[in-house]
Amino acid sequence: MLHSFGRGNDGSTPYAALIFDAAGNLYGTTDGGGARGSYGTVFELTHKAGGGWTEKVLHNFIAIRGDGAYPTGGLIFDASGNLYGTTGGGGTSDDGTVFELTPGAGGVWAETVLYNFNVDGEDGNGPTGSLILDATGNLYGTTGAGGATGTGCGGNGCGTAFELTPTAGGGWTEKILHSFNDDGADGYFPSADLIFDPAGNLYGPTVYGGTGTCQFAHDVGCGVVFELTPEAGGNWTENVIRSFNGKNGYRPLGGLIPDATGNLYGTTDWGGSSGTGCEGYGCGVVFEITP
């Protein structure tokens, strides 16, 4: 046991994976807890001399000051040692944020909100996954709601894949790569981070949607794995490369990993052929998708 979260100021309810720095310290997020009035934390676990680990809260999210709230996704480092992540709530419109934490003198980290999501602006809201960086410093991620097809999914939009590009003046510009739709052909409600292939295509899952017939009729599709391909002029084209039908999986919530030959691996929260367990939905699968 490296650290047990309590009811104090150290955060509570960590969801996402941890990451290491070059010195072997661990970094992560908690969805709740922190200093009084906080809505989650970013923390560091550092080796102690003689064994054991010490936790330090690097940032407490205070939504009432325009800060983010409820970080459920993991963190990433850039080459300079800055941390990046998302919050599902908070920000100027309470629709979530993308943030950066920069290390400073004395072990103090300074937070900068890089982008505030606004569902009314059709730019997505509620990011829950981690971000990824490309070679030129652009950030990519997903939102679980919002987007240009805002009439779907109860009028809140069905989610987006987005890119954030740094500008010369120090700000960031958002671009929607794809707005998901609940029309049955597309996936909807992406909840995980994206991955790149060597050709620059993006891949990820959505919790629902797809072209296959889902054995659970109350949902529109059992989820998909999708590919986003960059086109000339800066547009991206989406292609659903796998639709789940329940028996082969249902609700892929986590991210994907590739192998050296381009196969994709992941998990689904429910589904599978193991009978009627787990409320009749099946208890989940591990899958491989082969091109």
C-alpha positions as protocol buffer text, in pm:
chain_id: "A"
residue {
  index: 1
  type: MET
  ca { x: 0 y: 0 z: 0 }
}
residue {
  index: 2
  type: LEU
  ca { x: 172 y: 317 z: -119 }
}
residue {
  index: 3
  type: HIS
  ca { x: -98 y: 560 z: -3 }
}
residue {
  index: 4
  type: SER
  ca { x: -445 y: 530 z: 142 }
}
residue {
  index: 5
  type: PHE
  ca { x: -669 y: 830 z: 74 }
}
residue {
  index: 6
  type: GLY
  ca { x: -855 y: 954 z: 379 }
}
residue {
  index: 7
  type: ARG
  ca { x: -1118 y: 1212 z: 459 }
}
residue {
  index: 8
  type: GLY
  ca { x: -870 y: 1496 z: 493 }
}
residue {
  index: 9
  type: ASN
  ca { x: -704 y: 1723 z: 243 }
}
residue {
  index: 10
  type: ASP
  ca { x: -527 y: 1454 z: 38 }
}
residue {
  index: 11
  type: GLY
  ca { x: -806 y: 1389 z: -214 }
}
residue {
  index: 12
  type: SER
  ca { x: -1052 y: 1105 z: -256 }
}
residue {
  index: 13
  type: THR
  ca { x: -1189 y: 873 z: -526 }
}
residue {
  index: 14
  type: PRO
  ca { x: -902 y: 835 z: -774 }
}
residue {
  index: 15
  type: TYR
  ca { x: -1024 y: 689 z: -1105 }
}
residue {
  index: 16
  type: ALA
  ca { x: -745 y: 725 z: -1359 }
}
residue {
  index: 17
  type: ALA
  ca { x: -412 y: 554 z: -1416 }
}
residue {
  index: 18
  type: LEU
  ca { x: -89 y: 688 z: -1270 }
}
residue {
  index: 19
  type: ILE
  ca { x: 218 y: 812 z: -1458 }
}
residue {
  index: 20
  type: PHE
  ca { x: 587 y: 820 z: -1362 }
}
residue {
  index: 21
  type: ASP
  ca { x: 838 y: 1100 z: -1401 }
}
residue {
  index: 22
  type: ALA
  ca { x: 1204 y: 1037 z: -1481 }
}
residue {
  index: 23
  type: ALA
  ca { x: 1291 y: 1019 z: -1110 }
}
residue {
  index: 24
  type: GLY
  ca { x: 1034 y: 749 z: -1035 }
}
residue {
  index: 25
  type: ASN
  ca { x: 774 y: 970 z: -867 }
}
residue {
  index: 26
  type: LEU
  ca { x: 407 y: 895 z: -935 }
}
residue {
  index: 27
  type: TYR
  ca { x: 139 y: 1146 z: -1042 }
}
residue {
  index: 28
  type: GLY
  ca { x: -238 y: 1114 z: -1058 }
}
residue {
  index: 29
  type: THR
  ca { x: -576 y: 1277 z: -1001 }
}
residue {
  index: 30
  type: THR
  ca { x: -863 y: 1233 z: -757 }
}
residue {
  index: 31
  type: ASP
  ca { x: -1222 y: 1303 z: -857 }
}
residue {
  index: 32
  type: GLY
  ca { x: -1304 y: 1450 z: -515 }
}
residue {
  index: 33
  type: GLY
  ca { x: -1152 y: 1571 z: -192 }
}
residue {
  index: 34
  type: GLY
  ca { x: -868 y: 1810 z: -136 }
}
residue {
  index: 35
  type: ALA
  ca { x: -856 y: 2129 z: 69 }
}
residue {
  index: 36
  type: ARG
  ca { x: -1182 y: 2256 z: 211 }
}
residue {
  index: 37
  type: GLY
  ca { x: -1421 y: 2349 z: -71 }
}
residue {
  index: 38
  type: SER
  ca { x: -1225 y: 2159 z: -335 }
}
residue {
  index: 39
  type: TYR
  ca { x: -1357 y: 1942 z: -618 }
}
residue {
  index: 40
  type: GLY
  ca { x: -1065 y: 1706 z: -668 }
}
residue {
  index: 41
  type: THR
  ca { x: -687 y: 1717 z: -677 }
}
residue {
  index: 42
  type: VAL
  ca { x: -367 y: 1648 z: -867 }
}
residue {
  index: 43
  type: PHE
  ca { x: -119 y: 1465 z: -645 }
}
residue {
  index: 44
  type: GLU
  ca { x: 238 y: 1337 z: -642 }
}
residue {
  index: 45
  type: LEU
  ca { x: 377 y: 1034 z: -457 }
}
residue {
  index: 46
  type: THR
  ca { x: 749 y: 1058 z: -378 }
}
residue {
  index: 47
  type: HIS
  ca { x: 988 y: 792 z: -244 }
}
residue {
  index: 48
  type: LYS
  ca { x: 1096 y: 847 z: 118 }
}
residue {
  index: 49
  type: ALA
  ca { x: 1446 y: 765 z: 234 }
}
residue {
  index: 50
  type: GLY
  ca { x: 1439 y: 426 z: 399 }
}
residue {
  index: 51
  type: GLY
  ca { x: 1124 y: 316 z: 216 }
}
residue {
  index: 52
  type: GLY
  ca { x: 764 y: 425 z: 186 }
}
residue {
  index: 53
  type: TRP
  ca { x: 603 y: 705 z: -8 }
}
residue {
  index: 54
  type: THR
  ca { x: 492 y: 1061 z: 73 }
}
residue {
  index: 55
  type: GLU
  ca { x: 188 y: 1219 z: -91 }
}
residue {
  index: 56
  type: LYS
  ca { x: 178 y: 1585 z: -188 }
}
residue {
  index: 57
  type: VAL
  ca { x: -123 y: 1763 z: -337 }
}
residue {
  index: 58
  type: LEU
  ca { x: 0 y: 1973 z: -628 }
}
residue {
  index: 59
  type: HIS
  ca { x: -333 y: 2141 z: -700 }
}
residue {
  index: 60
  type: ASN
  ca { x: -678 y: 2166 z: -543 }
}
residue {
  index: 61
  type: PHE
  ca { x: -957 y: 2235 z: -793 }
}
residue {
  index: 62
  type: ILE
  ca { x: -1181 y: 2523 z: -680 }
}
residue {
  index: 63
  type: ALA
  ca { x: -1466 y: 2545 z: -931 }
}
residue {
  index: 64
  type: ILE
  ca { x: -1616 y: 2862 z: -784 }
}
residue {
  index: 65
  type: ARG
  ca { x: -1312 y: 3063 z: -897 }
}
residue {
  index: 66
  type: GLY
  ca { x: -1340 y: 2956 z: -1260 }
}
residue {
  index: 67
  type: ASP
  ca { x: -1117 y: 2658 z: -1198 }
}
residue {
  index: 68
  type: GLY
  ca { x: -1203 y: 2307 z: -1315 }
}
residue {
  index: 69
  type: ALA
  ca { x: -1377 y: 2040 z: -1106 }
}
residue {
  index: 70
  type: TYR
  ca { x: -1389 y: 1659 z: -1095 }
}
residue {
  index: 71
  type: PRO
  ca { x: -1077 y: 1540 z: -1280 }
}
residue {
  index: 72
  type: THR
  ca { x: -1148 y: 1176 z: -1368 }
}
residue {
  index: 73
  type: GLY
  ca { x: -889 y: 1141 z: -1645 }
}
residue {
  index: 74
  type: GLY
  ca { x: -519 y: 1079 z: -1609 }
}
residue {
  index: 75
  type: LEU
  ca { x: -225 y: 1313 z: -1666 }
}
residue {
  index: 76
  type: ILE
  ca { x: 45 y: 1346 z: -1930 }
}
residue {
  index: 77
  type: PHE
  ca { x: 387 y: 1515 z: -1928 }
}
residue {
  index: 78
  type: ASP
  ca { x: 536 y: 1726 z: -2204 }
}
residue {
  index: 79
  type: ALA
  ca { x: 909 y: 1740 z: -2276 }
}
residue {
  index: 80
  type: SER
  ca { x: 953 y: 2033 z: -2036 }
}
residue {
  index: 81
  type: GLY
  ca { x: 799 y: 1852 z: -1738 }
}
residue {
  index: 82
  type: ASN
  ca { x: 462 y: 2027 z: -1743 }
}
residue {
  index: 83
  type: LEU
  ca { x: 149 y: 1825 z: -1663 }
}
residue {
  index: 84
  type: TYR
  ca { x: -173 y: 1833 z: -1867 }
}
residue {
  index: 85
  type: GLY
  ca { x: -519 y: 1698 z: -1786 }
}
residue {
  index: 86
  type: THR
  ca { x: -894 y: 1750 z: -1806 }
}
residue {
  index: 87
  type: THR
  ca { x: -1179 y: 1813 z: -1566 }
}
residue {
  index: 88
  type: GLY
  ca { x: -1535 y: 1698 z: -1632 }
}
residue {
  index: 89
  type: GLY
  ca { x: -1688 y: 2005 z: -1469 }
}
residue {
  index: 90
  type: GLY
  ca { x: -1600 y: 2354 z: -1357 }
}
residue {
  index: 91
  type: GLY
  ca { x: -1456 y: 2629 z: -1571 }
}
residue {
  index: 92
  type: THR
  ca { x: -1628 y: 2946 z: -1683 }
}
residue {
  index: 93
  type: SER
  ca { x: -1938 y: 2759 z: -1805 }
}
residue {
  index: 94
  type: ASP
  ca { x: -1918 y: 2459 z: -1568 }
}
residue {
  index: 95
  type: ASP
  ca { x: -1876 y: 2234 z: -1874 }
}
residue {
  index: 96
  type: GLY
  ca { x: -1521 y: 2124 z: -1801 }
}
residue {
  index: 97
  type: THR
  ca { x: -1166 y: 2236 z: -1873 }
}
residue {
  index: 98
  type: VAL
  ca { x: -825 y: 2144 z: -2010 }
}
residue {
  index: 99
  type: PHE
  ca { x: -551 y: 2250 z: -1767 }
}
residue {
  index: 100
  type: GLU
  ca { x: -173 y: 2269 z: -1742 }
}
residue {
  index: 101
  type: LEU
  ca { x: 37 y: 2248 z: -1426 }
}
residue {
  index: 102
  type: THR
  ca { x: 385 y: 2403 z: -1442 }
}
residue {
  index: 103
  type: PRO
  ca { x: 653 y: 2326 z: -1179 }
}
residue {
  index: 104
  type: GLY
  ca { x: 810 y: 2623 z: -1006 }
}
residue {
  index: 105
  type: ALA
  ca { x: 1060 y: 2712 z: -735 }
}
residue {
  index: 106
  type: GLY
  ca { x: 1021 y: 2541 z: -400 }
}
residue {
  index: 107
  type: GLY
  ca { x: 812 y: 2257 z: -537 }
}
residue {
  index: 108
  type: VAL
  ca { x: 510 y: 2480 z: -606 }
}
residue {
  index: 109
  type: TRP
  ca { x: 305 y: 2407 z: -918 }
}
residue {
  index: 110
  type: ALA
  ca { x: 108 y: 2678 z: -1099 }
}
residue {
  index: 111
  type: GLU
  ca { x: -215 y: 2589 z: -1279 }
}
residue {
  index: 112
  type: THR
  ca { x: -328 y: 2747 z: -1606 }
}
residue {
  index: 113
  type: VAL
  ca { x: -669 y: 2671 z: -1757 }
}
residue {
  index: 114
  type: LEU
  ca { x: -594 y: 2631 z: -2127 }
}
residue {
  index: 115
  type: TYR
  ca { x: -951 y: 2587 z: -2244 }
}
residue {
  index: 116
  type: ASN
  ca { x: -1303 y: 2618 z: -2102 }
}
residue {
  index: 117
  type: PHE
  ca { x: -1567 y: 2402 z: -2271 }
}
residue {
  index: 118
  type: ASN
  ca { x: -1907 y: 2551 z: -2342 }
}
residue {
  index: 119
  type: VAL
  ca { x: -2189 y: 2326 z: -2459 }
}
residue {
  index: 120
  type: ASP
  ca { x: -2381 y: 2625 z: -2594 }
}
residue {
  index: 121
  type: GLY
  ca { x: -2093 y: 2689 z: -2831 }
}
residue {
  index: 122
  type: GLU
  ca { x: -2116 y: 2333 z: -2967 }
}
residue {
  index: 123
  type: ASP
  ca { x: -1752 y: 2272 z: -2876 }
}
residue {
  index: 124
  type: GLY
  ca { x: -1817 y: 1976 z: -2647 }
}
residue {
  index: 125
  type: ASN
  ca { x: -1845 y: 1945 z: -2273 }
}
residue {
  index: 126
  type: GLY
  ca { x: -1764 y: 1699 z: -1998 }
}
residue {
  index: 127
  type: PRO
  ca { x: -1420 y: 1558 z: -2089 }
}
residue {
  index: 128
  type: THR
  ca { x: -1345 y: 1250 z: -1878 }
}
residue {
  index: 129
  type: GLY
  ca { x: -1047 y: 1089 z: -2053 }
}
residue {
  index: 130
  type: SER
  ca { x: -678 y: 1171 z: -2068 }
}
residue {
  index: 131
  type: LEU
  ca { x: -511 y: 1384 z: -2333 }
}
residue {
  index: 132
  type: ILE
  ca { x: -240 y: 1296 z: -2584 }
}
residue {
  index: 133
  type: LEU
  ca { x: 28 y: 1516 z: -2742 }
}
residue {
  index: 134
  type: ASP
  ca { x: 154 y: 1508 z: -3099 }
}
residue {
  index: 135
  type: ALA
  ca { x: 509 y: 1589 z: -3208 }
}
residue {
  index: 136
  type: THR
  ca { x: 434 y: 1960 z: -3253 }
}
residue {
  index: 137
  type: GLY
  ca { x: 272 y: 2014 z: -2912 }
}
residue {
  index: 138
  type: ASN
  ca { x: -97 y: 1994 z: -3003 }
}
residue {
  index: 139
  type: LEU
  ca { x: -332 y: 1827 z: -2754 }
}
residue {
  index: 140
  type: TYR
  ca { x: -606 y: 1578 z: -2846 }
}
residue {
  index: 141
  type: GLY
  ca { x: -895 y: 1439 z: -2641 }
}
residue {
  index: 142
  type: THR
  ca { x: -1265 y: 1358 z: -2623 }
}
residue {
  index: 143
  type: THR
  ca { x: -1573 y: 1499 z: -2453 }
}
residue {
  index: 144
  type: GLY
  ca { x: -1861 y: 1281 z: -2342 }
}
residue {
  index: 145
  type: ALA
  ca { x: -2128 y: 1531 z: -2450 }
}
residue {
  index: 146
  type: GLY
  ca { x: -2175 y: 1842 z: -2663 }
}
residue {
  index: 147
  type: GLY
  ca { x: -2076 y: 1892 z: -3023 }
}
residue {
  index: 148
  type: ALA
  ca { x: -2226 y: 2026 z: -3343 }
}
residue {
  index: 149
  type: THR
  ca { x: -2504 y: 1764 z: -3358 }
}
residue {
  index: 150
  type: GLY
  ca { x: -2653 y: 1905 z: -3039 }
}
residue {
  index: 151
  type: THR
  ca { x: -3007 y: 1787 z: -3105 }
}
residue {
  index: 152
  type: GLY
  ca { x: -2909 y: 1427 z: -3034 }
}
residue {
  index: 153
  type: CYS
  ca { x: -2856 y: 1254 z: -2700 }
}
residue {
  index: 154
  type: GLY
  ca { x: -3134 y: 1437 z: -2520 }
}
residue {
  index: 155
  type: GLY
  ca { x: -3042 y: 1772 z: -2674 }
}
residue {
  index: 156
  type: ASN
  ca { x: -2702 y: 1782 z: -2501 }
}
residue {
  index: 157
  type: GLY
  ca { x: -2496 y: 1656 z: -2794 }
}
residue {
  index: 158
  type: CYS
  ca { x: -2334 y: 1314 z: -2819 }
}
residue {
  index: 159
  type: GLY
  ca { x: -1970 y: 1403 z: -2762 }
}
residue {
  index: 160
  type: THR
  ca { x: -1668 y: 1511 z: -2962 }
}
residue {
  index: 161
  type: ALA
  ca { x: -1308 y: 1440 z: -3053 }
}
residue {
  index: 162
  type: PHE
  ca { x: -1111 y: 1767 z: -3033 }
}
residue {
  index: 163
  type: GLU
  ca { x: -769 y: 1920 z: -3092 }
}
residue {
  index: 164
  type: LEU
  ca { x: -613 y: 2211 z: -2901 }
}
residue {
  index: 165
  type: THR
  ca { x: -340 y: 2407 z: -3080 }
}
residue {
  index: 166
  type: PRO
  ca { x: -112 y: 2659 z: -2904 }
}
residue {
  index: 167
  type: THR
  ca { x: -121 y: 3008 z: -3053 }
}
residue {
  index: 168
  type: ALA
  ca { x: 160 y: 3261 z: -3090 }
}
residue {
  index: 169
  type: GLY
  ca { x: 16 y: 3481 z: -2817 }
}
residue {
  index: 170
  type: GLY
  ca { x: 18 y: 3208 z: -2555 }
}
residue {
  index: 171
  type: GLY
  ca { x: -345 y: 3095 z: -2584 }
}
residue {
  index: 172
  type: TRP
  ca { x: -494 y: 2780 z: -2729 }
}
residue {
  index: 173
  type: THR
  ca { x: -742 y: 2728 z: -3014 }
}
residue {
  index: 174
  type: GLU
  ca { x: -988 y: 2438 z: -3014 }
}
residue {
  index: 175
  type: LYS
  ca { x: -1092 y: 2251 z: -3326 }
}
residue {
  index: 176
  type: ILE
  ca { x: -1363 y: 1983 z: -3334 }
}
residue {
  index: 177
  type: LEU
  ca { x: -1237 y: 1685 z: -3533 }
}
residue {
  index: 178
  type: HIS
  ca { x: -1567 y: 1496 z: -3511 }
}
residue {
  index: 179
  type: SER
  ca { x: -1906 y: 1546 z: -3347 }
}
residue {
  index: 180
  type: PHE
  ca { x: -2072 y: 1214 z: -3263 }
}
residue {
  index: 181
  type: ASN
  ca { x: -2438 y: 1140 z: -3335 }
}
residue {
  index: 182
  type: ASP
  ca { x: -2689 y: 895 z: -3188 }
}
residue {
  index: 183
  type: ASP
  ca { x: -2845 y: 814 z: -3526 }
}
residue {
  index: 184
  type: GLY
  ca { x: -2736 y: 448 z: -3493 }
}
residue {
  index: 185
  type: ALA
  ca { x: -2461 y: 449 z: -3756 }
}
residue {
  index: 186
  type: ASP
  ca { x: -2211 y: 656 z: -3557 }
}
residue {
  index: 187
  type: GLY
  ca { x: -2088 y: 591 z: -3206 }
}
residue {
  index: 188
  type: TYR
  ca { x: -2169 y: 827 z: -2922 }
}
residue {
  index: 189
  type: PHE
  ca { x: -2051 y: 916 z: -2570 }
}
residue {
  index: 190
  type: PRO
  ca { x: -1672 y: 874 z: -2604 }
}
residue {
  index: 191
  type: SER
  ca { x: -1525 y: 842 z: -2256 }
}
residue {
  index: 192
  type: ALA
  ca { x: -1162 y: 738 z: -2307 }
}
residue {
  index: 193
  type: ASP
  ca { x: -842 y: 891 z: -2440 }
}
residue {
  index: 194
  type: LEU
  ca { x: -735 y: 866 z: -2803 }
}
residue {
  index: 195
  type: ILE
  ca { x: -429 y: 698 z: -2954 }
}
residue {
  index: 196
  type: PHE
  ca { x: -226 y: 768 z: -3269 }
}
residue {
  index: 197
  type: ASP
  ca { x: -97 y: 517 z: -3523 }
}
residue {
  index: 198
  type: PRO
  ca { x: 231 y: 579 z: -3712 }
}
residue {
  index: 199
  type: ALA
  ca { x: 42 y: 736 z: -4002 }
}
residue {
  index: 200
  type: GLY
  ca { x: -122 y: 1000 z: -3780 }
}
residue {
  index: 201
  type: ASN
  ca { x: -469 y: 845 z: -3761 }
}
residue {
  index: 202
  type: LEU
  ca { x: -656 y: 859 z: -3429 }
}
residue {
  index: 203
  type: TYR
  ca { x: -846 y: 571 z: -3265 }
}
residue {
  index: 204
  type: GLY
  ca { x: -1084 y: 549 z: -2972 }
}
residue {
  index: 205
  type: PRO
  ca { x: -1404 y: 388 z: -2839 }
}
residue {
  index: 206
  type: THR
  ca { x: -1755 y: 516 z: -2771 }
}
residue {
  index: 207
  type: VAL
  ca { x: -1978 y: 374 z: -2499 }
}
residue {
  index: 208
  type: TYR
  ca { x: -2288 y: 343 z: -2720 }
}
residue {
  index: 209
  type: GLY
  ca { x: -2391 y: 357 z: -3086 }
}
residue {
  index: 210
  type: GLY
  ca { x: -2276 y: 166 z: -3390 }
}
residue {
  index: 211
  type: THR
  ca { x: -2411 y: -11 z: -3696 }
}
residue {
  index: 212
  type: GLY
  ca { x: -2453 y: -355 z: -3542 }
}
residue {
  index: 213
  type: THR
  ca { x: -2767 y: -495 z: -3384 }
}
residue {
  index: 214
  type: CYS
  ca { x: -2731 y: -468 z: -3008 }
}
residue {
  index: 215
  type: GLN
  ca { x: -2893 y: -751 z: -2812 }
}
residue {
  index: 216
  type: PHE
  ca { x: -2988 y: -496 z: -2545 }
}
residue {
  index: 217
  type: ALA
  ca { x: -3272 y: -318 z: -2723 }
}
residue {
  index: 218
  type: HIS
  ca { x: -3306 y: -28 z: -2477 }
}
residue {
  index: 219
  type: ASP
  ca { x: -2975 y: 119 z: -2601 }
}
residue {
  index: 220
  type: VAL
  ca { x: -2898 y: 246 z: -2953 }
}
residue {
  index: 221
  type: GLY
  ca { x: -2596 y: 30 z: -3024 }
}
residue {
  index: 222
  type: CYS
  ca { x: -2354 y: -144 z: -2788 }
}
residue {
  index: 223
  type: GLY
  ca { x: -2061 y: 85 z: -2865 }
}
residue {
  index: 224
  type: VAL
  ca { x: -1791 y: 115 z: -3130 }
}
residue {
  index: 225
  type: VAL
  ca { x: -1423 y: 154 z: -3199 }
}
residue {
  index: 226
  type: PHE
  ca { x: -1365 y: 439 z: -3443 }
}
residue {
  index: 227
  type: GLU
  ca { x: -1083 y: 577 z: -3656 }
}
residue {
  index: 228
  type: LEU
  ca { x: -1030 y: 944 z: -3743 }
}
residue {
  index: 229
  type: THR
  ca { x: -822 y: 1009 z: -4055 }
}
residue {
  index: 230
  type: PRO
  ca { x: -676 y: 1352 z: -4138 }
}
residue {
  index: 231
  type: GLU
  ca { x: -764 y: 1484 z: -4483 }
}
residue {
  index: 232
  type: ALA
  ca { x: -628 y: 1762 z: -4703 }
}
residue {
  index: 233
  type: GLY
  ca { x: -744 y: 2102 z: -4582 }
}
residue {
  index: 234
  type: GLY
  ca { x: -746 y: 2010 z: -4215 }
}
residue {
  index: 235
  type: ASN
  ca { x: -1067 y: 1806 z: -4198 }
}
residue {
  index: 236
  type: TRP
  ca { x: -1090 y: 1462 z: -4041 }
}
residue {
  index: 237
  type: THR
  ca { x: -1302 y: 1167 z: -4158 }
}
residue {
  index: 238
  type: GLU
  ca { x: -1451 y: 919 z: -3911 }
}
residue {
  index: 239
  type: ASN
  ca { x: -1481 y: 550 z: -3986 }
}
residue {
  index: 240
  type: VAL
  ca { x: -1643 y: 299 z: -3748 }
}
residue {
  index: 241
  type: ILE
  ca { x: -1407 y: 2 z: -3761 }
}
residue {
  index: 242
  type: ARG
  ca { x: -1594 y: -218 z: -3512 }
}
residue {
  index: 243
  type: SER
  ca { x: -1948 y: -219 z: -3374 }
}
residue {
  index: 244
  type: PHE
  ca { x: -2019 y: -425 z: -3064 }
}
residue {
  index: 245
  type: ASN
  ca { x: -2338 y: -631 z: -3044 }
}
residue {
  index: 246
  type: GLY
  ca { x: -2344 y: -741 z: -2680 }
}
residue {
  index: 247
  type: LYS
  ca { x: -2221 y: -1095 z: -2732 }
}
residue {
  index: 248
  type: ASN
  ca { x: -1883 y: -964 z: -2845 }
}
residue {
  index: 249
  type: GLY
  ca { x: -1884 y: -687 z: -2584 }
}
residue {
  index: 250
  type: TYR
  ca { x: -2095 y: -396 z: -2465 }
}
residue {
  index: 251
  type: ARG
  ca { x: -1991 y: -48 z: -2345 }
}
residue {
  index: 252
  type: PRO
  ca { x: -1616 y: -4 z: -2409 }
}
residue {
  index: 253
  type: LEU
  ca { x: -1528 y: 249 z: -2139 }
}
residue {
  index: 254
  type: GLY
  ca { x: -1148 y: 227 z: -2134 }
}
residue {
  index: 255
  type: GLY
  ca { x: -884 y: 323 z: -2386 }
}
residue {
  index: 256
  type: LEU
  ca { x: -710 y: 117 z: -2654 }
}
residue {
  index: 257
  type: ILE
  ca { x: -352 y: -3 z: -2699 }
}
residue {
  index: 258
  type: PRO
  ca { x: -190 y: -112 z: -3028 }
}
residue {
  index: 259
  type: ASP
  ca { x: 74 y: -375 z: -3094 }
}
residue {
  index: 260
  type: ALA
  ca { x: 361 y: -349 z: -3342 }
}
residue {
  index: 261
  type: THR
  ca { x: 153 y: -489 z: -3629 }
}
residue {
  index: 262
  type: GLY
  ca { x: -144 y: -253 z: -3587 }
}
residue {
  index: 263
  type: ASN
  ca { x: -386 y: -473 z: -3392 }
}
residue {
  index: 264
  type: LEU
  ca { x: -592 y: -291 z: -3127 }
}
residue {
  index: 265
  type: TYR
  ca { x: -671 y: -424 z: -2779 }
}
residue {
  index: 266
  type: GLY
  ca { x: -923 y: -309 z: -2520 }
}
residue {
  index: 267
  type: THR
  ca { x: -1200 y: -404 z: -2281 }
}
residue {
  index: 268
  type: THR
  ca { x: -1576 y: -364 z: -2252 }
}
residue {
  index: 269
  type: ASP
  ca { x: -1758 y: -297 z: -1926 }
}
residue {
  index: 270
  type: TRP
  ca { x: -2040 y: -544 z: -2000 }
}
residue {
  index: 271
  type: GLY
  ca { x: -2129 y: -806 z: -2260 }
}
residue {
  index: 272
  type: GLY
  ca { x: -1968 y: -1133 z: -2361 }
}
residue {
  index: 273
  type: SER
  ca { x: -2077 y: -1493 z: -2393 }
}
residue {
  index: 274
  type: SER
  ca { x: -2051 y: -1585 z: -2025 }
}
residue {
  index: 275
  type: GLY
  ca { x: -2424 y: -1616 z: -1965 }
}
residue {
  index: 276
  type: THR
  ca { x: -2669 y: -1397 z: -1781 }
}
residue {
  index: 277
  type: GLY
  ca { x: -2445 y: -1272 z: -1501 }
}
residue {
  index: 278
  type: CYS
  ca { x: -2391 y: -906 z: -1413 }
}
residue {
  index: 279
  type: GLU
  ca { x: -2757 y: -799 z: -1425 }
}
residue {
  index: 280
  type: GLY
  ca { x: -2813 y: -999 z: -1744 }
}
residue {
  index: 281
  type: TYR
  ca { x: -2568 y: -795 z: -1953 }
}
residue {
  index: 282
  type: GLY
  ca { x: -2266 y: -1021 z: -1929 }
}
residue {
  index: 283
  type: CYS
  ca { x: -1959 y: -935 z: -1726 }
}
residue {
  index: 284
  type: GLY
  ca { x: -1734 y: -784 z: -1993 }
}
residue {
  index: 285
  type: VAL
  ca { x: -1468 y: -894 z: -2242 }
}
residue {
  index: 286
  type: VAL
  ca { x: -1109 y: -836 z: -2348 }
}
residue {
  index: 287
  type: PHE
  ca { x: -1097 y: -793 z: -2726 }
}
residue {
  index: 288
  type: GLU
  ca { x: -854 y: -768 z: -3018 }
}
residue {
  index: 289
  type: ILE
  ca { x: -937 y: -590 z: -3344 }
}
residue {
  index: 290
  type: THR
  ca { x: -726 y: -692 z: -3643 }
}
residue {
  index: 291
  type: PRO
  ca { x: -706 y: -483 z: -3961 }
}
